[in-house]
C-alpha cells in the first residue's frame, strides 16, 4: 500500500496521522517536499537529491546569508532583511517547529515585489528557489542538493521539468511523466494506492489504472455545483475504487450527485485522533495569545467567578494585558515555554480562541488534542475546522458566550455534551471504524 499526497498541509497531516493512529503503516510519498518531512515520508526530492545528511540542524533567522552591511531584524513572528533601512527581504518561520527557524526567504526587487523565494529545510540549507515575474506569477523552481548543486528545474510556464540523473539531463513534459519516472526508479508499486487529490497524483495513477487492484481516494475539499470532472472519470473507469469522505455534510452532498450505480463507491469515513488526555470537566479556562486585544475578557471573567482564566503568551506582556491581572480569577503567564503551555493544557478543560492577532503554539489544535472545549469569536477564529459552529459567537455576543460558560460551571454534564458535539464536528471516529472503511 502506498499513500500518495500532493503536498503536506493540515488535511494531509490529519489523514497521515489517522493511518498511524489506526495501526496502519503505509509507505507514504509526498510529491512536493516542503523541506521538513518526517524521515518515514518519501519524496522525489529526497530520492533524486541523494542527500546523505540526516541530522536536524535548521537555519535560524540570524543565520541567513546576506550581503555585507545588510542587517536582519527579527521578532517571534517573522524577520526582515534591511539595506540602510530599506526592506530587501522577508524571512518566514516554520510553523509548529522550533522558534525562529527559517522556512523561506522572500527577496524583494526595487519595486518592493517578491522576485525570488529561497526555501530552507530541516537540515539548514536552501533546497529550492522559486523565480517570480513582475506580476507575482511563478516562472520556474530550481532544486538543490546538500552541496548546493542544482539537479532539478520545473518550469511553471511550459510545465516541463529537467532532471540531472546518472550524468544525463532528462526531460519530462509534465509532472505526471516525472512522477512515473520516480516510481520506476524508486521501484515503487502502484498496486494499492491511496490519494487525497484529483490533481497530479490522480492523473499519474489513472494512466496506469490497469495495474491497480485497490484504489482509495480521500475527498477532503468542498464540491461546488457539480462533481469534479476527475471524480466522475474515476467513478466510471477505476475498478475497486472507494471515494472516502471524512466530512459528513460533504458526504451527503457528493452522494446526492453521484449516479445510483456508483453510490456504493462513496463512503463516509472520518479521522482517528490520538488525544493526550480526557476532559475532566474542570472550570479552568485557557487563552494563548501574544496580543493584548482580547475583547471583553475582563467582563467574561468577572461574570464567571466560579471559573479560573489562564492567559499565557510567548513574549513579555504589555501594560494593558498586565492590567488584567487585577481581576481576581485571571492568571497571567508571560514568556511561557512550550513545556509550560503543555502543563496548562493538562490543567484546563476549556479554551477561548477570542484573541485578535496571530495564533501561537498552534493553540486551537493543541487545545483540541487535549480535549479542551473550544469557543471562539467569529472575528478572531483561528481554526474553523475544529471549532464547532454553535460555540462561535460574534464579538458583540460576548454576553451569550459568558452565559454558556456560566451554565457549564454549574452543570458538569454540559461538558460531556459539548465534547461529543465537538468530536462530531471534527469527524472523529474509532480506529476500528477507520480500519473497516479502508479495507
C-alpha positions in Angstrom: 0.0 0.0 0.0 1.3 3.5 -0.9 -0.3 6.7 0.2 0.5 9.4 -2.4 -0.1 13.0 -1.5 0.4 16.2 -3.4 1.8 18.2 -0.5 1.9 18.5 3.2 -0.9 20.6 4.6 -3.2 20.3 7.6 -5.6 18.0 5.9 -2.8 15.7 4.7 -1.2 15.6 8.1 -4.5 14.8 9.7 -5.0 11.9 7.3 -1.5 10.6 7.6 -1.8 10.7 11.4 -5.1 8.8 11.2 -3.5 6.0 9.4 -0.8 5.8 12.1 -3.3 6.0 14.9 -5.3 3.2 13.3 -2.2 1.0 13.3 -1.6 1.2 9.6 1.9 1.9 8.4 1.7 2.5 4.7 4.6 3.7 2.6 3.9 7.4 2.1 5.1 9.6 -0.7 4.7 13.4 -1.0 5.1 15.0 -4.4 6.0 18.5 -3.2 8.6 18.2 -0.5 8.4 21.1 2.0 11.9 20.5 3.5 10.5 19.3 6.8 9.1 15.9 6.0 9.4 13.2 8.7 12.0 10.6 8.0 9.4 8.0 7.2 7.8 10.0 4.4 9.4 9.7 0.9 9.5 12.3 -1.9 11.0 12.6 -5.3 13.3 15.4 -3.9 14.7 13.0 -1.3 15.3 10.3 -3.9 16.9 12.3 -6.7 18.9 14.7 -4.5 20.8 11.7 -3.0 21.4 13.7 0.1 23.2 11.8 2.9 22.7 14.3 5.7 20.3 13.0 8.3 20.7 15.2 11.5 18.3 18.1 12.0 20.2 21.3 12.1 17.8 24.0 10.8 18.7 27.5 9.8 17.8 30.2 12.3 16.7 33.7 11.2 20.0 35.3 12.1 22.0 32.7 10.1 20.5 33.6 6.7 23.4 34.8 4.4 23.0 38.4 3.4 25.3 40.9 1.6 27.8 42.8 3.6 26.4 45.7 5.7 22.8 44.4 5.3 21.0 43.7 8.6 18.5 41.2 9.9 15.8 42.3 12.3 13.7 39.6 13.8 10.7 39.0 16.2 9.0 35.9 17.3 6.6 36.1 14.3 9.0 36.9 11.4 12.1 38.8 10.3 13.2 41.3 7.7 16.4 41.9 5.9 17.3 45.6 5.5 19.8 47.6 3.5 20.2 51.1 5.0 16.7 50.9 6.4 15.0 49.6 3.2 13.5 46.2 3.4 15.2 43.9 0.9 13.9 40.6 2.1 11.3 38.9 4.4 12.1 35.8 6.4 9.2 33.4 7.3 9.4 30.9 10.1 8.4 27.2 10.0 5.1 26.9 11.9 4.8 24.3 14.6 8.6 23.9 14.8 11.4 25.4 16.9 11.3 29.2 17.5 12.6 31.4 14.6 13.6 28.5 12.3 13.6 29.6 8.6 11.2 28.0 6.2 11.6 30.6 3.4 13.1 33.9 2.5 11.4 36.3 0.0 13.8 38.6 -1.8 12.3 41.9 -3.0 13.1 43.9 -6.1 13.4 47.7 -6.2 9.6 47.9 -6.6 9.1 46.0 -3.3 7.7 43.0 -5.1 8.9 39.4 -4.5 11.4 38.3 -7.1 12.9 35.2 -5.6 11.9 32.9 -2.8 14.5 30.7 -1.2 13.2 27.6 0.6 15.1 26.0 3.5 14.9 22.6 5.1 15.3 20.9 8.5 19.0 20.4 7.7 19.6 24.1 7.4 20.4 24.6 3.7 18.5 26.1 0.8 16.9 23.2 -1.1 14.8 25.2 -3.6 14.5 28.6 -5.2 11.4 30.0 -6.9 11.6 32.7 -9.5 8.6 35.1 -9.8 7.8 37.6 -12.6 6.7 41.2 -12.1 3.1 40.2 -11.8 3.9 37.8 -8.9 3.3 34.7 -11.1 5.6 31.7 -10.7 8.1 31.2 -13.5 10.4 28.3 -12.5 11.6 26.5 -9.5 15.1 25.1 -9.0 16.1 22.4 -6.6 19.5 21.9 -4.9 21.2 19.1 -3.1 23.2 19.4 0.1 26.2 20.6 -1.8 24.2 23.4 -3.4 24.3 21.7 -6.8 21.2 22.2 -9.0 19.7 18.9 -10.1 16.0 19.6 -10.9 14.2 22.5 -12.6 10.5 22.8 -13.0 9.2 25.4 -15.5 5.7 26.6 -14.5 5.1 28.4 -17.8 5.9 25.4 -20.1 5.0 22.8 -17.4 8.1 20.7 -18.2 10.9 19.5 -15.9 14.6 18.9 -16.4 16.3 16.3 -14.1 20.1 15.7 -13.9 20.3 11.9 -13.2 23.1 9.5 -13.8 25.2 12.1 -15.6 22.3 12.8 -18.0 19.8 15.6 -18.5 16.4 14.0 -18.6 13.4 16.0 -20.0 9.7 15.4 -18.9 6.7 17.1 -20.4 4.9 17.4 -17.2 4.7 16.3 -13.5 2.8 13.2 -14.4 5.7 11.9 -16.5 8.2 12.9 -13.9 6.3 11.1 -11.2 6.1 7.9 -13.3 9.8 8.0 -13.7 10.3 8.5 -10.0 8.1 5.4 -9.2 10.0 3.4 -11.7 13.5 4.4 -10.4 12.5 4.0 -6.8 10.9 0.6 -7.5 7.5 1.6 -6.0 4.4 -0.5 -6.8 1.1 1.2 -7.6 -1.0 -2.0 -7.0 -2.7 -0.5 -3.9 -2.9 3.3 -3.8 -4.4 5.9 -1.6 -4.7 9.6 -2.7 -6.2 12.8 -1.3 -6.3 14.7 -4.6 -7.6 14.6 -8.1 -4.7 16.5 -9.4 -1.2 15.2 -10.4 -1.4 12.1 -8.2 -4.7 11.1 -9.8 -3.5 11.7 -13.4 -0.5 9.6 -12.6 -2.4 6.6 -11.4 -5.2 6.9 -13.9 -2.8 6.3 -16.9 -1.8 3.1 -15.2 -5.1 2.1 -13.7 -4.9 -1.4 -15.3 -2.1 -2.1 -12.8 -4.1 -1.1 -9.7 -6.0 -3.7 -7.7 -7.2 -1.3 -4.9 -7.7 2.5 -5.0 -8.8 4.7 -2.2 -9.3 8.5 -2.8 -10.0 10.7 0.2 -12.1 13.8 -0.7 -11.2 16.5 1.9 -12.4 19.5 -0.1 -15.8 21.0 -0.9 -17.7 20.5 -4.2 -19.4 23.4 -5.9 -22.4 22.8 -8.1 -21.2 19.6 -9.6 -18.7 16.8 -9.0 -15.2 17.5 -10.2 -14.6 16.0 -13.7 -11.8 13.8 -12.5 -14.0 12.4 -9.8 -16.6 11.5 -12.4 -13.8 9.8 -14.5 -12.6 7.8 -11.5 -16.1 6.6 -10.6 -16.7 5.5 -14.2 -13.4 3.9 -15.1 -11.5 2.7 -12.0 -12.3 -0.8 -10.6 -12.3 -1.5 -6.9 -12.5 2.2 -6.1 -13.6 3.9 -2.9 -14.0 7.6 -2.5 -13.8 8.2 1.2 -15.2 11.5 2.6 -14.4 12.5 6.2 -16.9 15.4 6.4 -20.4 14.0 6.9 -22.2 17.0 5.3 -19.9 16.8 2.3 -20.5 13.1 2.1 -24.3 13.7 1.7 -23.7 16.5 -0.9 -21.5 14.2 -3.0 -23.7 11.2 -2.7 -26.7 13.2 -4.0 -24.8 14.0 -7.2 -23.4 10.5 -7.9 -25.3 8.1 -10.2 -27.0 5.4 -8.2 -24.9 2.7 -10.0 -21.8 4.3 -8.4 -23.1 5.3 -5.0 -21.6 2.1 -3.4 -18.2 3.6 -4.2 -18.8 6.6 -1.9 -18.4 6.1 1.8 -18.2 8.3 4.9 -15.1 7.9 7.0 -13.6 10.3 9.5 -10.3 10.8 11.3 -8.6 8.9 14.2 -7.2 11.3 16.8 -4.7 10.3 19.5 -5.9 12.5 22.3 -3.4 13.5 25.0 -5.9 13.5 27.9 -9.6 13.3 28.7 -11.7 16.3 29.6 -12.2 16.3 33.4 -15.0 19.0 33.5 -12.9 21.5 35.4 -13.7 25.2 35.4 -10.3 26.1 34.2 -10.1 28.2 31.0 -7.0 28.7 28.8 -6.2 31.5 26.4 -2.9 31.6 24.4 -2.0 34.9 22.9 0.7 37.4 22.1 -1.9 40.1 21.6 -3.3 42.2 24.3 -6.5 42.6 22.3 -8.9 40.1 23.9 -12.3 41.6 23.5 -14.4 41.6 26.7 -12.3 39.0 28.6 -12.4 41.1 31.7 -16.2 41.2 31.7 -16.4 37.5 30.9 -14.1 36.6 33.8 -16.0 38.9 36.3 -19.3 37.3 35.3 -17.9 33.8 35.8 -16.3 33.8 39.3 -16.5 30.0 39.5 -14.0 29.8 36.7 -10.3 30.5 36.6 -8.9 32.1 33.4 -5.3 31.4 32.5 -3.8 33.7 29.8 -0.3 32.7 28.5 2.0 34.4 26.0 5.3 33.6 24.3 6.6 37.1 24.9 6.6 39.8 27.6 3.1 41.1 28.2 2.0 44.7 27.5 0.8 47.0 30.3 -2.7 46.6 29.0 -2.5 42.8 29.4 -0.8 43.0 32.8 -3.8 45.1 34.0 -6.0 42.1 33.6 -4.1 40.5 36.5 -6.1 42.8 38.8 -9.2 40.7 38.1 -9.3 38.1 40.9 -9.8 35.0 38.7 -7.4 35.9 35.9 -3.9 34.4 36.0 -1.2 35.7 33.7 1.8 33.8 32.3 4.2 35.9 30.2 7.2 34.3 28.3 5.9 30.8 28.5 7.9 27.9 27.2 6.2 25.1 25.2 6.6 22.7 28.1 4.7 25.1 30.5 2.0 25.6 27.9 1.5 21.8 27.8 1.2 21.8 31.6 -1.6 24.4 31.3 -3.3 22.2 28.7 -3.3 19.4 31.2 -4.8 21.8 33.9 -7.5 23.3 31.8 -10.7 21.9 30.1 -11.9 25.0 28.2 -10.2 27.0 25.5 -11.2 30.5 24.4 -10.0 31.4 20.9 -11.0 35.0 21.3 -7.7 36.9 21.0 -7.0 39.0 17.9 -3.7 38.7 16.2 -1.8 35.6 15.1 -2.2 32.2 16.8 0.7 31.0 18.9 1.7 27.4 19.8 -0.9 26.3 17.3 -3.2 26.9 20.2 -6.5 25.6 18.9 -5.0 22.3 17.6 -3.1 21.9 20.9 -6.3 22.5 22.9 -8.3 20.2 20.8 -5.8 17.3 21.2 -6.0 17.8 25.0 -9.9 17.7 24.6 -10.5 21.2 25.9 -13.9 22.5 24.9 -13.3 25.2 22.2 -15.1 28.6 22.0 -14.3 31.4 19.6 -15.4 34.8 18.2 -16.2 34.8 14.5 -13.8 37.7 14.1 -10.9 36.0 15.8 -11.3 32.3 15.0 -8.0 30.7 14.1 -9.2 27.1 13.1 -12.7 26.7 11.7 -12.2 23.0 11.0 -12.1 22.3 14.8 -14.3 25.0 16.2 -17.9 23.9 16.5 -20.2 26.5 14.8 -22.5 26.5 17.8 -19.6 27.6 20.0 -18.7 30.5 17.7 -20.0 34.0 18.6 -19.7 37.5 17.2 -17.8 39.8 19.5 -20.9 41.7 20.2 -22.5 38.5 21.5 -19.9 38.1 24.3 -22.7 38.1 26.9 -24.0 34.9 25.2 -20.6 33.3 25.4 -20.4 34.3 29.0 -23.8 32.8 29.7 -22.8 29.4 28.2 -19.7 29.4 30.3 -21.7 30.1 33.4 -24.1 27.2 32.6 -21.1 24.9 32.2 -19.6 25.9 35.5 -22.9 24.9 37.2 -23.6 21.7 35.3 -20.8 19.3 34.5 -22.9 17.2 32.2 -22.7 20.0 29.7 -19.0 19.4 29.4 -19.7 15.9 28.0 -22.4 17.2 25.7 -20.1 19.9 24.4 -17.3 17.4 23.9 -19.5 15.0 21.9 -20.6 17.7 19.6 -17.0 18.9 19.2 -15.8 15.5 18.2 -18.7 15.0 15.7 -17.8 18.4 14.2 -14.2 17.3 13.8 -15.3 14.0 12.3 -13.7 11.9 15.0 -14.2 8.1 14.6 -12.7 5.0 16.2 -9.7 3.3 14.8 -11.8 0.1 14.2 -14.3 2.0 12.0 -11.4 3.6 10.1 -9.8 0.2 9.5 -13.1 -1.2 8.2 -13.6 1.7 5.8 -10.0 1.4 4.4 -10.2 -2.4 3.8 
